[in-house]
Each structure stands twice: as C-alpha cells, then as structure tokens.
Amino acid sequence: MVGFQTRLTFLEQRRVFRMIPGLENAEFARMGVMHRNTFLNSPGFLDDTYRVINRPQLYFAGQMTGVEGYVESAASGLLAGLSMAYRLHGAEPPHFSGKTAIGAMGRYVSSPNKRFQPMNCAFGLIDSLDYDPGEKKIRNKAERYQKIAERALAEVETVRRQMEQDDWTGKPIGDTIAENKE
C-alpha cells in the first residue's frame, strides 16, 4: 500500500492490517504516517484572489495558500491566474462571490482568522441560501445542497459570459491569449 496517511500508531496499524485475510503474517516495510503541508498564514497576507497584499504583483496558489485538495488547489490557481492576467491588462478581474466554492475558498484564505488552518472546501464555507420573509427553509440537506450548487453554477456561467465580453485590446480575451501564445 502506498500513500497511506493515518494517525494510528505503528502497533495499531499492524494489528488492523493483520485482520485482513491474507495479511495475517505480512511484513510491513514502512508504516503510514500523517503528513502536513507547510502553508502560508494567508489571512492578512493574501487577498481573495490569492494576491500578496503588500506586493500586488505577486500571487500564490495551491496548498501553500491554505486550501486543501487537488480541486481546491487547481481552483486557486485558476483564480490567481485569471486575476493576474486581467490586472496585467489594467482590467478588474472577474469576481466570484461566496456563493461559489471558488469565491468561498478565496474568502476563507483572506479573512482574518487567528487560528487559521488549511481546509478543503465544504458547504459550510459557501454562503447559505437567501430566503424571503415567510418563505419556508429547505430542511432536507440534499435538496439544500442541490439549490446551493445550482446557484453557484448560475453565477459561474454569468462570470464566464462576462469574461467572453471582456475586451483588453479591442479583441475578445480568447483571441488576445491565443495571440500571446504565438
């Protein structure tokens, strides 16, 4: 087994693994351990686009910013890259609100927090649903999460359409990026 992360003691790992049929007499080359990534104390250091507050030309992304997970790391890189590209062209970057996972994670790493620790994205970070006075709240978790996801996808689609219309040099952004590759 490769990449086994655990807080179990070595003795307990051996005991548990030997309960698996066929591993009763196994020899273990190395036991699992919990690894922790080094990370920035991002609140007060990074803004919600992963830009360094005191050095606005510098961005960070990925697990070092305090996001955990492959998807979260990729999303932080996407947001940092988009923001840098827009700002290099003198334009305001697209904004993802806390109604989206990408915006909620940006807000998490940039909001004051004396006990900041890296974390995966979770529904608890994303803005809750808005209800009109007297409107019945959705109690079923699956239904509520579905509504939150639909709202987030609608916002992401709105941002995508806005980005298609953005014009830095008289050309659609996609054309500008393609030309810069050549």
N, C-alpha and C positions, 0 to 999 in steps of 0.2 A: 504494500500500500504506500503510495507516495502522496505527500502533501497533506498528511493527517494532522490537523490542528486540534488541540484539546488542552484542557486544564487538569485532566486526570493525572494522578501520579503514575510513574512508570509501573509500579507494582499493580495498581488498579487496571492499567491498560493491558498488562499481560494476563491478568485474571479474566477480564472481559473478552479479550481476543481468543483465549483458550476455551471459552464457552462455545465458540463457533465450530460446528462439526468439521473435522479435518485439520484444525489448528491446535488441537489439544497438546501436541508435542512440538509445536513450531518454535524455531529460533528466530528472534527478532534482532535485526541488525541495528536498528535505531528506533527509538520510541518517538511518539508525536509530542510536540510542544506548541505552545501558543506563541505566535509571533505578533509583534506590534510594529506598525509602521511609524516612522518619525513623521511629524506633521508640524505645520506652522500654527501658531496661536493666531488664527486668521481674524477673529473679531478685533476691529480697530486697526488691523494691518491691511486687510483686503476689503474692497468694496463688493457689491453684489454681482459684479461682472468678473471677479477674480483679479482685479487690477490692484496693484500696490498703491495705497492711498498717498504715501509720501513720494513715490516715484511712478507717476501715472503712465510712463512709457513701458513699465514692466508688469507682466502678468504671470500668474501661476495657474496650474490646473492639475487635476488628478488627486490622488490620495494624499499628497503632501499638503493640500489645502484643507483637509478635514472631511472630505467626502469619502465614503467607504463604498467599494463595489466597482465592478467594471463599467456598468451602465452609467452610474453616477460620475465616475471619472471621465468617461467619454463625453458626457453632457457638459461637465465643467470645461473641458477643452473646447467643445463646440461654442459655448457661450463666450469664453475668453477670446477665442479666435475671431468670432464674428465682431465682438466689441472692439478688438484691436483694429481689425480691417476697417470698420466704419470710422473709428476715430482717426486713423491714418489719413482718411479721405475727408476729414473735417466734418463728418456727419455724426449725428446721435445714433448710437447702436440700438438695435431692437430691444424692447423691454418685455421680459417675461415676468408676470406678476406671481405672487404667492399662490395663485390659483392653479399654477402648473408646477410639476415636480422640478423642472429646471430653475424656475424662479424661486421656489421654496428653498431649494438647496443653496442657491446664491444668497438668499436672505439669511439662512442659518449660519453660513460661514462668516457673514459680515456683521451680524447683530451682536451687541455686547452680551458677553456670557463669561462670567468669572470662572466657571467650571467647564469650559469648552472641551469637548471630546469628539473625535471623528464619529460619524454615524452614516448609516445607509439612509436613503430616502424612505420615508414612511408617510402614511396618510396623515399622521399627527402633525407633520410639518406643513402640510398643504392647507390653505385657507378652507375653513368649513363652509358649507353651503349657506347661502343667504335665504332667509325666509321672510315673507311679508307678514305683518302683524295678523295673527289669527290663522295663518297657514299652518297646516299640520306638518310637523317634522318627520322626516323619514327615519324610522327606528331600525329597520332592517339594514344591517351593516353592508351586505352585498349590494342591495339597491342603492344605498347612500354612496358607496364607493363607485358604483357604476355612474351615478349622476356627477360625482366629482371628476371622474375620468372623462366623461363626455364634455363637461365644461372646460376641462384642460385642453382637450383636443380641439375644441372650437377656438380657444384662444391661440393655440399654436398655429392653426390654419389662418387665423386673422393676421398673425405676425408674418407668416410665410407670404401671404398675399401682399402685405405692405412691403416686404423685402423685395418682391418681384418688381414693385413700382419704384423702388429707390433708385435714384439717379445721381451718381457722383460726377460723371464726366460727360453727360449728355447721352449715355448709353445705359441700358439695363445692367444691373450689378453682375449678372451672369456673364455678359459679354466682356465687361471690364476684367473680371477674374480670368476668363479664358485668354484674353489678350496678354495679360501679365504672365501667363504660363509660357507663352511663345517667345 
